[in-house]
Amino acid sequence: MLRTGSLLLFLFSLALSFSTSGQTKSPLRLKQRPVTDSLRKKAPTAEVVLDFPNINRVPYYYNKSKYASILKLEKKKAWDKALPLLAEYVGNFGVDNFHKDTKLLWRLGQLYERMDQREKAVAYYRLVLKHHRTDIKQVQQYYDSLEAKNKDLYVPLKYYYELVEYRKSVSTFKPPRGVYTNMGDAINSKVEDYGPAVHSDEDLFIYTSRRKGVKAKGTDEDLYFSRNEGGFWQEGQAFDKPINSIYNEGSACLSRDGKTLYFARCESPDGLGNCDLYSATRLADGSWGQLKNLGANVNSKAWDSQPTLSPQEDTLYFASDRLGGFGMSDIYFTYKQKNGQWAPAQNMGPVINTRESEVSPYFHPLYQVLYFSSRGQLLNFGDFDIYKAYRINGRWQEPRNIGPLVNGQGSEYYFTINANSTNLYYARSEPTDLKNLDLFSFPLPMEAHPLAVTKLTGVLMDSVTNKPLNGIISIIDLDNGIEVASKYLREDGSFDFDLIDNSRYMMLIQSPDFFSIEKEINLKEDTVMKIMSSLIDYSIPLIFKNLEFDEGKAEIKDAMKPMLDRIVLFLVDHPQVRLSIEGHTDSSGDPNANIELSQWRAVSIQRYLEQKGNLAQGRIDAIGKGSSEPIKPEVTLEDRAVNRRVEFKLIRPKEGATGVGDW
């Protein structure tokens, strides 16, 4: 059932508490409002269709005459005539063509690029990168050049959470701060616990554990379950016979009505391979019976495990390392025929499967979204990562990495979500004991959410030069409390996020080059934004016209606070930046009194900034200059008003300084 690999993982959630002593209880739900479905889209816009009908019919396709015709047209450089013939030829590929004839995928991508059909070119370059078994540096360069504008540049997580922590002290909204949450010793044992499956209404939790020692047939694996009472998971209990046996059982999924259990059993005498898929039926007295092997249409002579049901429960997806696949293990599916029997299993094809391994599929119980673990997809953060793929118009879309808040530097398997899409469950291990898996749960981040399909895209430009600006952009979900990983703006100033429609978000863009930008967005549909800002010139003091004190006084007025709060946020966002405040008066009155008044005004602003932002003393200097440094001669009252001012001088950190502000 288990496929091994390093499981070093940095995972995050909003803070949840749990007990680890006495009668341990495990948290069930995050205190957040579930996303409702009333106005939600269920899938993103359909992408390029890649259809290979021969995948489950023939292992290898070759047609000598058609191939010769393509070569002749290519030799004549008749690209417009060669393209449809090559597209038809490649469309007939069987599984083996993808590693034996990868060059044809590459040539087809080039033809599409030559004919200015960029999306199709990218799609075929992706296939080359997923299935090649030779050097593909040139293909990678082509793909990178076409996809440069679409690359996500995630902020390193440690860095991201430093930003979040600094900002929490002054934000009216609270950016999330994640900590992964162990499900506690009610669920976990001192040995491996993994393979979670949560029933649709989160009343039953099923998982695999090796806690009982060693059986006659190798390492013991049994199925366990836990019920939820009062919001907490109770002590895990082993399934009775006939589910658990002297053989190894694990990786289960349960039908919505709770009456049919699908699971894997290994080394059983009635098995066709070393691990097979079985089903069991819940009987009238509550016990389990009618245990049966799913048969030769589903199982093979190899390893078959990790089943998951489609929302209609008429299709079963699973992982297998049988011969005839694309990689070391692939994801397959079978469906119920009219006679109630399972149809012959079919490979899910070259978009989902790669030359590497795909395992632990999970189909969301409400939406046409498949989650699975892979080490062969194009964007990954570690070894095995979790991806999601949407099914639109009967076609599987390109898998999407669900982001660094789930995927770490190690491996992630057994990804499961509750029906409300608020919590996820997964298995991970500590770096000091990579083999000893524990079950964890935490709130579902935005990148992993099945309904995060509405695009927010935009660009940030300098208002003077109209050139792109760089910085970090964060999106904060104000309605649902769902975390969204921050990204660097791309070199061209662009950004994009997949979010949930009919929700409110706060956009925050931070940089040492300009004042932080905050913008609340009520997202209803795909949205494109152009944002303008002005660079800070550190050599020139900042003077704000609306920072005007009452005559002869130094008290901060309410009208001054919005601008001062912007300065607070900038200092909080950039903790290595220092500030010098200089108070200036006009020349009327006693010069010594003016110096004292200007000093008190500067100190008054200093104290406000320090208290508002909880800033360390010594970071802000306050200096009163009185009337000693006028901007212009005082001929008129307007001239005097110009000279009455407060100057803010931002001081960059010295070269080599470290910290959040040192960008």
C-alpha positions in Angstrom: 0.0 0.0 0.0 2.8 2.4 1.0 5.3 3.7 -1.5 8.4 4.8 0.3 10.3 8.1 -0.1 11.8 10.9 2.0 9.0 12.8 3.7 10.7 16.1 4.9 7.8 18.6 4.7 7.2 22.2 5.7 3.4 22.5 6.1 1.3 25.2 7.5 -2.2 26.2 8.7 -3.9 28.6 10.9 -3.1 27.8 14.5 -4.9 24.9 15.9 -4.4 23.5 19.4 -4.4 19.9 20.6 -3.5 17.9 23.7 -0.7 15.4 23.7 -1.1 14.0 27.2 -3.8 12.2 29.1 -6.8 11.5 27.0 -5.7 13.0 23.7 -8.2 14.6 21.4 -7.5 15.7 17.9 -9.0 18.8 16.2 -11.6 18.3 13.6 -12.5 21.6 12.0 -11.0 25.0 11.6 -13.1 27.8 12.9 -13.7 29.4 9.6 -16.8 29.8 7.4 -16.9 27.0 4.7 -17.0 28.3 1.2 -20.6 27.9 -0.1 -21.5 26.6 -3.5 -24.4 28.8 -4.5 -22.5 31.1 -6.8 -19.3 29.2 -7.3 -17.7 28.1 -10.5 -16.8 24.4 -10.5 -14.0 24.3 -13.0 -11.5 26.6 -14.8 -11.7 27.5 -18.4 -11.0 24.5 -20.7 -7.5 24.2 -22.0 -6.0 22.7 -25.2 -7.5 19.3 -25.9 -5.0 16.5 -26.1 -6.7 13.3 -27.2 -4.9 10.0 -27.6 -7.6 7.4 -28.2 -5.1 4.5 -28.8 -3.6 4.7 -25.3 -5.6 1.8 -24.0 -5.8 0.0 -27.4 -2.4 -0.5 -28.8 1.0 -0.4 -27.1 2.8 1.2 -30.1 1.6 2.9 -33.3 3.6 3.0 -36.5 2.5 3.7 -40.1 5.4 3.6 -42.5 3.7 5.4 -45.4 2.3 8.2 -43.3 5.6 8.8 -41.6 7.4 8.9 -44.9 4.9 11.6 -46.2 5.6 13.7 -43.1 9.3 13.5 -43.6 9.0 14.6 -47.3 7.0 17.6 -46.4 9.3 18.6 -43.6 12.3 18.2 -46.0 10.5 20.6 -48.4 9.8 22.9 -45.4 6.1 22.7 -46.3 5.2 23.3 -42.6 1.6 24.2 -43.2 1.0 20.8 -44.9 3.2 18.8 -42.5 1.5 20.1 -39.4 -2.0 18.4 -39.8 -0.4 15.1 -40.9 2.0 15.0 -38.0 -0.8 16.0 -35.5 -2.9 13.1 -36.8 0.1 10.7 -36.6 0.9 11.7 -33.0 -2.8 11.5 -32.1 -2.6 7.8 -32.8 0.2 7.2 -30.2 0.1 4.3 -27.9 1.8 4.3 -24.5 5.2 3.2 -25.8 5.4 5.9 -28.4 5.7 8.5 -25.7 9.2 7.4 -24.7 10.3 5.8 -28.1 9.0 8.7 -30.3 9.4 11.7 -28.0 11.1 13.5 -30.9 7.9 13.6 -32.8 6.1 15.3 -29.9 9.0 17.8 -30.0 8.7 18.4 -33.7 4.9 18.8 -33.5 5.4 21.4 -30.8 7.9 23.2 -33.0 5.5 23.2 -35.9 2.7 24.7 -33.7 5.1 27.4 -32.5 6.2 28.1 -36.1 2.5 28.5 -37.0 1.9 30.8 -34.1 -0.3 28.4 -32.1 1.5 29.0 -28.8 -0.9 27.1 -26.5 -0.6 23.9 -28.5 3.2 24.2 -28.7 3.4 24.5 -24.9 1.1 21.5 -24.4 3.3 19.3 -26.6 6.6 20.6 -25.0 5.1 19.6 -21.7 4.6 16.1 -22.9 8.2 15.9 -24.0 9.4 17.1 -20.6 7.2 14.5 -18.9 8.0 11.5 -21.0 11.5 12.0 -22.4 14.3 9.5 -21.6 17.1 11.4 -23.2 18.7 14.8 -23.0 16.0 17.5 -23.4 17.8 20.8 -22.5 16.7 22.3 -25.8 13.1 21.5 -25.2 13.3 22.9 -21.7 14.7 26.2 -23.1 11.9 26.4 -25.6 9.3 25.6 -23.0 10.8 28.2 -20.5 10.8 30.9 -23.2 7.2 30.4 -23.9 6.1 30.0 -20.3 8.2 32.7 -18.8 5.2 35.0 -18.2 3.3 32.2 -16.5 5.9 31.0 -14.0 5.0 31.4 -10.3 7.8 32.8 -8.2 6.8 31.8 -4.7 8.3 33.6 -1.7 10.4 31.2 0.5 8.1 30.1 3.3 10.4 31.2 6.2 10.6 34.6 4.6 6.9 34.8 3.9 6.0 34.1 7.5 8.5 36.7 8.7 6.6 39.2 6.7 3.3 38.0 8.2 4.5 38.1 11.7 5.9 41.7 11.4 2.6 42.8 9.9 0.3 41.3 12.4 1.1 44.0 15.0 -0.4 46.8 12.8 -2.8 45.2 10.3 -6.6 45.7 10.7 -6.9 42.3 9.0 -4.9 39.4 10.2 -2.7 37.6 7.7 -2.6 33.9 8.5 0.3 32.2 10.2 0.5 28.5 9.7 1.6 25.6 11.8 1.1 22.0 10.7 -1.0 20.1 13.2 -0.4 16.5 14.3 -3.6 14.6 14.7 -2.5 13.4 18.2 -2.0 10.1 19.8 -5.7 9.2 19.5 -4.9 8.6 15.9 -1.2 8.2 15.6 1.0 5.5 17.1 4.8 5.1 17.6 5.0 3.4 14.2 3.8 4.3 10.7 0.3 5.8 10.3 -0.8 6.9 6.9 -3.4 6.5 4.1 -6.2 8.8 5.5 -9.7 8.7 4.2 -12.4 10.9 5.7 -16.1 10.2 5.2 -18.0 13.0 3.4 -19.5 14.5 6.5 -16.4 14.0 8.6 -17.9 11.7 11.1 -15.6 8.8 10.3 -11.8 8.7 9.7 -10.2 5.6 8.2 -6.5 5.1 8.0 -3.7 2.5 7.8 -1.3 1.7 10.6 1.5 -0.8 11.3 1.2 -0.6 15.1 0.6 -4.3 15.8 4.1 -5.6 14.9 4.9 -8.3 12.3 2.5 -10.8 10.7 3.4 -14.1 9.1 3.4 -12.4 5.7 5.8 -9.5 6.2 5.3 -6.2 7.9 1.8 -5.8 9.5 -0.5 -3.3 7.9 -4.1 -3.0 9.2 -7.0 -0.7 8.6 -8.2 1.5 11.6 -11.0 3.9 12.1 -11.9 6.8 14.4 -15.3 8.4 15.0 -15.9 12.0 15.7 -17.6 13.0 18.9 -18.1 16.6 19.9 -15.6 17.9 17.4 -12.8 15.5 18.4 -11.5 12.2 16.9 -11.7 9.4 19.3 -9.2 6.6 19.9 -8.5 4.7 16.7 -9.8 1.1 16.5 -8.9 -1.7 14.2 -11.4 -3.1 11.8 -12.5 -6.6 12.7 -12.4 -9.6 10.4 -12.9 -10.1 7.6 -11.4 -6.6 6.7 -8.2 -7.1 8.7 -6.6 -10.5 8.3 -3.2 -12.3 8.7 -2.3 -10.4 5.5 -1.6 -6.7 5.0 -4.6 -4.3 4.4 -4.6 -0.6 3.8 -5.4 2.4 1.6 -9.2 2.3 1.9 -12.0 4.5 0.7 -15.7 4.4 1.7 -18.9 5.0 -0.3 -21.1 7.9 0.6 -23.7 5.7 2.2 -21.0 4.0 4.3 -22.1 0.6 3.0 -19.2 -0.3 0.7 -15.5 -0.3 1.6 -12.7 -0.5 -1.1 -9.2 -1.3 0.1 -6.0 -3.1 -0.8 -4.8 -6.5 0.5 -1.3 -7.8 -0.1 0.1 -11.3 -0.4 -3.3 -13.0 -0.2 -3.7 -16.5 -1.7 -6.7 -15.3 -3.8 -4.8 -12.3 -5.1 -3.7 -11.9 -8.7 -0.6 -9.9 -7.8 1.4 -8.8 -4.7 -1.4 -6.3 -3.8 -5.0 -6.4 -5.1 -8.1 -4.2 -4.7 -11.0 -5.7 -2.7 -14.5 -4.6 -1.7 -16.6 -5.3 1.4 -20.2 -4.7 2.2 -21.6 -3.4 5.5 -24.3 -5.9 6.7 -27.6 -5.2 8.5 -26.0 -6.0 11.9 -23.3 -3.4 11.3 -20.5 -5.9 10.7 -18.6 -6.2 7.4 -18.9 -9.1 5.0 -19.2 -10.2 1.4 -15.5 -9.6 0.9 -14.4 -10.1 -2.7 -11.5 -9.5 -5.0 -12.4 -6.9 -7.7 -11.1 -9.4 -10.3 -8.9 -9.6 -13.3 -10.6 -6.6 -15.0 -9.2 -4.4 -12.3 -6.3 -6.1 -10.6 -3.1 -7.2 -12.4 -0.1 -9.5 -11.6 1.6 -6.4 -10.1 0.9 -3.9 -7.3 -2.6 -2.4 -7.3 -3.6 -0.1 -4.4 -4.9 3.3 -3.2 -8.5 3.3 -4.5 -10.7 6.4 -4.7 -14.2 6.9 -5.9 -15.6 9.5 -8.4 -18.4 11.8 -7.0 -21.0 9.6 -8.8 -19.3 6.5 -7.4 -19.4 4.8 -10.8 -15.7 5.1 -11.4 -12.8 3.8 -9.3 -9.3 5.4 -9.6 -6.2 3.6 -8.2 -2.4 3.4 -8.5 -0.6 0.4 -10.2 2.9 -0.5 -11.2 1.7 -3.0 -13.8 3.6 -3.4 -17.1 2.5 -1.3 -20.0 2.3 2.0 -18.2 4.2 5.3 -18.8 6.3 5.1 -15.7 7.3 3.2 -12.6 3.7 3.5 -11.4 0.6 5.1 -13.0 -2.9 6.0 -12.2 -5.6 3.9 -13.7 -9.4 3.9 -13.6 -12.3 1.4 -14.0 -16.0 2.0 -14.3 -19.2 0.1 -13.5 -20.8 -1.5 -16.5 -24.5 -1.9 -17.0 -24.2 -5.5 -15.7 -22.8 -4.1 -12.4 -19.3 -5.5 -13.1 -16.1 -3.4 -13.3 -14.9 -2.7 -16.8 -11.2 -3.5 -17.8 -8.9 -0.9 -16.1 -7.6 1.8 -18.3 -4.5 4.1 -18.0 -5.4 7.7 -17.4 -3.0 8.8 -20.2 0.1 11.0 -20.7 -1.3 14.2 -19.3 -1.7 12.7 -15.8 0.9 10.0 -15.9 4.6 10.6 -16.6 7.8 8.6 -17.1 8.2 8.7 -13.3 5.7 7.7 -10.6 2.1 8.8 -9.9 0.5 7.4 -6.8 -2.2 8.0 -4.1 -5.1 9.5 -6.2 -8.0 11.2 -4.4 -11.1 12.3 -6.1 -13.0 15.2 -4.4 -16.5 14.0 -3.4 -18.3 17.0 -4.9 -16.3 18.3 -7.8 -14.5 16.9 -10.9 -11.1 17.4 -9.4 -8.5 14.6 -9.0 -5.6 15.0 -6.5 -2.6 12.8 -6.7 1.1 12.5 -5.8 3.8 12.7 -8.5 7.5 13.1 -9.0 7.3 13.5 -12.8 5.2 16.7 -13.3 7.0 19.9 -14.4 6.7 22.1 -11.3 7.7 20.5 -8.0 9.2 21.6 -4.7 10.7 18.3 -3.5 10.5 14.6 -4.4 6.8 13.7 -4.6 4.4 16.6 -4.7 0.6 16.8 -4.6 -1.1 18.0 -7.8 -4.7 18.7 -8.8 -6.2 18.1 -12.2 -9.6 19.3 -13.4 -11.9 17.2 -15.7 -13.6 19.5 -18.2 -15.8 18.3 -21.1 -14.5 14.8 -20.5 -10.9 15.8 -20.8 -8.2 16.0 -18.1 -6.5 19.4 -17.8 -2.8 19.9 -17.1 -2.1 19.1 -13.4 -1.4 22.0 -11.2 1.0 21.9 -8.2 -1.0 22.9 -5.2 1.7 25.1 -3.9 4.4 25.4 -1.2 1.9 25.5 1.7 1.3 21.8 1.1 4.4 20.6 -0.8 7.7 20.8 0.9 11.3 19.7 0.2 10.5 16.0 0.8 7.6 13.9 -0.3 3.8 14.2 0.1 1.4 11.3 -0.2 -2.1 10.4 0.7 -3.8 13.8 0.3 -7.4 13.9 1.3 -9.9 16.7 1.8 -13.2 16.9 3.7 -16.4 17.5 1.7 -16.6 21.2 2.8 -13.1 21.8 1.5 -12.0 23.3 4.8 -9.4 20.8 6.0 -6.9 18.5 4.4 -5.3 15.3 5.8 -2.0 13.8 4.9 0.9 11.7 6.1 4.4 13.1 6.9 7.5 12.2 8.9 10.0 14.1 10.9 13.4 14.8 9.4 15.0 12.8 12.2 12.9 9.7 11.4 11.8 9.7 7.7 10.2 6.3 7.7 7.9 6.9 10.7 4.9 8.5 9.2 2.3 10.3 11.3 -1.1 11.7 10.2 -1.5 15.5 10.1 -4.4 17.8 9.4 -4.5 21.5 8.6 -6.8 24.1 6.9 -6.9 23.8 3.1 -4.8 26.5 1.4 -6.1 28.4 -1.6 -3.9 26.7 -4.2 -5.3 23.3 -3.1 -8.9 24.4 -3.0 -11.1 22.8 -5.8 -13.0 26.0 -6.3 -9.9 28.3 -6.7 -10.3 28.7 -10.4 -11.1 32.4 -10.8 -8.1 34.3 -12.1 -6.8 37.6 -10.6 -4.1 38.9 -12.9 -2.4 42.2 -13.2 0.8 44.2 -13.5 2.5 46.9 -11.3 4.1 49.8 -13.2 5.9 52.9 -12.2 3.6 55.9 -12.6 6.5 58.1 -13.9 8.5 55.9 -16.2 5.8 53.3 -16.9 8.4 50.6 -16.3 7.6 47.4 -14.3 8.2 47.4 -10.6 9.3 44.5 -8.4 8.2 43.3 -5.0 6.2 40.7 -3.1 2.5 40.4 -3.6 0.3 38.8 -0.9 -3.5 38.0 -1.1 -5.4 37.7 2.1 -8.9 36.0 2.1 -11.1 38.3 4.2 -14.2 36.0 4.0 -13.0 32.5 4.5 -9.7 32.6 6.2 -8.0 30.5 3.5 -4.3 31.1 3.2 -2.7 32.1 -0.1 1.0 31.8 -0.6 2.8 35.0 -1.5 4.7 35.5 -4.7 7.4 37.7 -6.1 6.2 39.9 -9.0 7.7 38.7 -12.2 10.4 40.7 -14.0 7.7 42.3 -16.2 5.8 43.4 -13.1 3.0 40.8 -13.7 1.3 38.5 -11.2 -1.6 36.0 -11.2 -3.5 34.0 -8.6 -6.3 31.4 -8.8 -8.9 32.4 -6.3 -12.5 31.7 -5.3 -15.1 33.9 -6.9 -17.7 35.9 -4.9 -15.2 36.5 -2.1 -13.4 39.5 -0.7 -9.6 39.7 -0.7 -7.0 42.1 0.5 -4.1 42.6 -2.0 -0.9 43.7 -0.4 2.2 44.6 -2.4 5.5 45.2 -0.5 8.9 46.5 -1.6 11.6 48.7 -0.2 11.2 50.8 -3.4 7.7 52.1 -2.8 5.1 52.5 0.0 3.2 49.3 0.5 0.0 49.0 -1.6 -3.2 47.8 0.0 -6.3 47.2 -2.2 -9.5 45.4 -1.2 -11.0 43.4 -4.0 -14.5 42.0 -4.3 -13.8 39.2 -6.8 -16.8 38.1 -8.9 -15.1 36.9 -12.1 -11.8 36.7 -13.9 -10.2 40.2 -13.3 -7.3 42.0 -14.8 -5.7 45.0 -13.0 -3.1 47.6 -13.8 -1.6 49.2 -10.7 0.5 52.3 -10.7 2.9 53.4 -7.9 5.8 55.8 -7.5 9.4 54.8 -6.5 10.8 56.2 -3.3 13.9 58.4 -3.9 16.0 57.8 -0.7 18.1 60.8 -1.4 15.2 63.2 -1.2 13.2 63.8 2.1 9.5 62.9 2.0 7.2 65.8 2.8 3.4 65.3 3.2 1.1 68.3 2.9 -1.6 66.9 5.2 0.7 66.7 8.2 -0.2 70.1 9.6 -0.1 70.8 13.4 -2.3 73.4 15.1 -0.5 76.6 15.6 2.0 76.5 18.5 1.0 72.8 19.3 2.6 69.4 18.9 -0.4 67.0 19.3 -1.1 64.5 16.6 -4.4 65.3 14.9 -6.8 62.6 13.6 -6.4 64.0 10.1 -2.7 63.2 10.3 -3.1 59.5 11.3 -3.9 57.9 7.9 -0.6 59.2 6.4 1.4 58.3 9.5 -0.1 54.8 9.5 1.2 54.3 5.9 4.7 55.2 7.2 4.1 52.7 10.1 3.2 49.9 7.7 6.3 50.7 5.5 8.6 50.5 8.5 6.9 47.3 9.7 7.2 45.7 6.3 10.8 46.7 6.1 12.3 46.2 9.6 15.9 47.0 8.4 14.9 50.5 7.2 15.6 53.4 9.6 13.8 56.8 9.7 14.9 60.3 10.5 12.1 62.8 11.3 13.0 66.5 11.0 10.6 69.2 12.3 10.7 72.6 10.7 9.0 75.9 11.4 8.7 79.3 9.7 10.8 82.2 10.8 8.1 84.0 12.8 8.5 84.1 16.5 11.5 83.4 18.8 14.1 81.1 17.1 14.7 79.2 20.3 11.0 78.6 20.8 10.7 77.5 17.2 13.5 74.9 17.7 11.8 73.6 20.8 8.4 73.4 19.1 9.8 71.6 16.0 11.6 69.2 18.3 8.4 68.3 20.2 6.5 67.9 16.9 9.2 65.5 15.6 9.1 63.6 18.9 5.3 63.5 18.9 5.4 61.8 15.5 8.2 59.5 16.6 6.2 58.3 19.6 3.1 57.7 17.5 5.0 55.6 15.0 6.8 53.6 17.6 3.6 52.9 19.6 1.4 52.2 16.6 3.9 49.8 15.0 5.5 48.4 18.2 8.8 49.6 16.8 12.1 49.3 18.6 13.4 52.4 20.3 16.4 53.9 18.5 15.2 53.0 15.0 13.6 56.5 14.6 15.5 59.7 15.1 13.6 62.9 15.9 15.3 66.2 15.3 13.9 69.8 15.6 15.5 72.2 13.2 13.3 75.2 13.9 13.5 77.8 11.2 17.2 77.2 10.4 16.6 75.4 7.1 13.9 77.2 5.1 13.0 75.9 1.7 12.3 79.4 0.3 12.5 83.0 1.4 9.4 84.0 3.3 7.9 86.8 1.3 4.2 85.7 1.5 2.1 83.7 3.9 2.2 80.9 1.4 6.0 80.9 1.7 5.8 80.5 5.5 3.4 77.6 5.1 5.9 75.9 2.8 8.6 76.2 5.4 6.4 74.8 8.1 6.9 71.1 7.4 8.0 67.7 8.7 10.6 65.8 6.6 10.9 62.1 6.6 14.3 60.6 5.6 14.2 56.9 5.0 17.6 55.2 5.5 18.3 52.0 3.6 20.1 49.2 5.5 23.8 49.0 4.9 25.0 46.5 2.3 25.1 43.0 3.7 22.4 43.6 6.3 19.9 40.7 6.6 16.2 40.5 7.5 12.8 40.8 6.0 13.5 44.4 4.9 16.8 43.5 3.1 15.4 42.8 -0.4 
